[in-house]
Amino acid sequence: MSPPDRRWMSPARWHCPQATPLAPATCTWSLTLWMSSGMLTAPTTSPAAPSSSLKLRAAPLDALRLRSLSAQPLNARSRAMRIGHISDLHILAISDVRPWEYLNKRMIGGLNLLLNRSKAHSSVVVERALEALDSLDVDHIVISGDLTNLALDSEFAAAAEIIRSIESASTRVSVVPGNHDYYTPGAAREGRFERHFKDFLKSDLPEYQLKRGYPFCHIRQDVAFVGLNSGLATPWLFATGKVAEDELEQAARMLDDERLKSRFKVVVVHHPLMADEHHRFSFNRRLLNADEVLTTLRQKNVDLVLHGHNHYLSVLQVPKLGEPGTTFVCEAGSTSMEGGDPVMAGKFNIYTIEDGALAEIETHLFESHESGFRPFRSEVFRQQVEEQAG
């Protein structure tokens, strides 16, 4: 088997954001590991950690489970939570579509389907991902938008059927819409996404939820999931998004709620908040108020932001603005993508939360219809916070 694409290779590294009065001296040490043929290996070159060097030899994946270190005594540790992340499913179901339903922006989308997207995305791959997540004992599943291609009722119905096949889906799934779920003004105006997924928009803190369904909050164990809507009905050739101002204000109030302050906070939104090494903020694909949204989430000490849209694996880190610590901004890629290219093939992530911190990110890659998904990448984290002298 050929080695993974070097664009994804990353040595062990220290990420030390510049200290600020509100976020002093917080460092996150991370080590990226690559899986091949059931083996887990570390990159050959790694900078030394400040306290000691770390040496890893190849070992069977099942025999090596790395977790972050904790200063808490064993009896004080909370149960680990495993969060599955899938995105950009692009479920296709157009057999009963009437011709005049394409007399809008769907004309361009339909041409894209004919030439490319229908061959790239597969609902069968999505089903294989859900089977894999079930076998990997995840506690909760996050879906960060673009469940459909053209925001047709038939596509929403097909996507909802797949999502409801998840065991205890109504309490184990948090899902938000993407730009493809608001593909036309009619889809947005009629609230098709909200109608088909209303059971998943029920909030544990309904006093902060606007009439259109956002922001919502799902509290599961010591983790709070906050869902935001960045979907917009846009002109042809545009895929921009925006979190409405009143929705962002309500989310900020929600994140200040005492019931969330001691919990690990996860925010789910479709559009990315930051550029990564593979994507700049394209004029016609960006989140229009990305800076405002990201600043708000950092000020409210959000621990993890999960998004989609770019169809690429990405793990970014920025310092929190309200307290020492790191806000992780992550994308798994498009889960439904077929093909053997590890850069573009279907992926999902699993995030392990231990003792109120992100301990590990596992990425699983779709290899083939015969073998399904396999372990592809693992990044483990250890946070060290140095107290400033008083």
MOBELFEN-V197278 format. One record per run of one state. SS is the DSSP state (a for helix, b for strand, c for the rest). FROM is the first residue (numbers start at 0). LEN is the number of residues. Records with the same first field share a line. If there is no record, write none. Layout:
SS = FROM-LEN ; FROM-LEN
This chain:
c = 0-5 ; 8-4 ; 16-9 ; 36-2 ; 42-16 ; 63-10 ; 76-4 ; 86-4 ; 91-7 ; 102-3 ; 121-1 ; 135-4 ; 144-3 ; 148-4 ; 164-4 ; 176-2 ; 182-2 ; 190-1 ; 196-1 ; 200-5 ; 208-7 ; 220-2 ; 227-13 ; 241-3 ; 255-2 ; 261-2 ; 268-7 ; 276-2 ; 279-7 ; 287-2 ; 299-4 ; 307-6 ; 319-6 ; 331-5 ; 337-9 ; 354-2 ; 368-3 ; 385-5
a = 5-3 ; 60-3 ; 73-3 ; 98-4 ; 105-15 ; 122-13 ; 152-12 ; 168-4 ; 178-4 ; 184-6 ; 191-5 ; 197-3 ; 205-3 ; 244-11 ; 257-4 ; 289-10
b = 12-4 ; 25-11 ; 38-4 ; 58-2 ; 80-6 ; 90-1 ; 120-1 ; 139-5 ; 147-1 ; 172-4 ; 215-5 ; 222-5 ; 240-1 ; 263-5 ; 275-1 ; 278-1 ; 286-1 ; 303-4 ; 313-6 ; 325-6 ; 336-1 ; 346-8 ; 356-12 ; 371-14
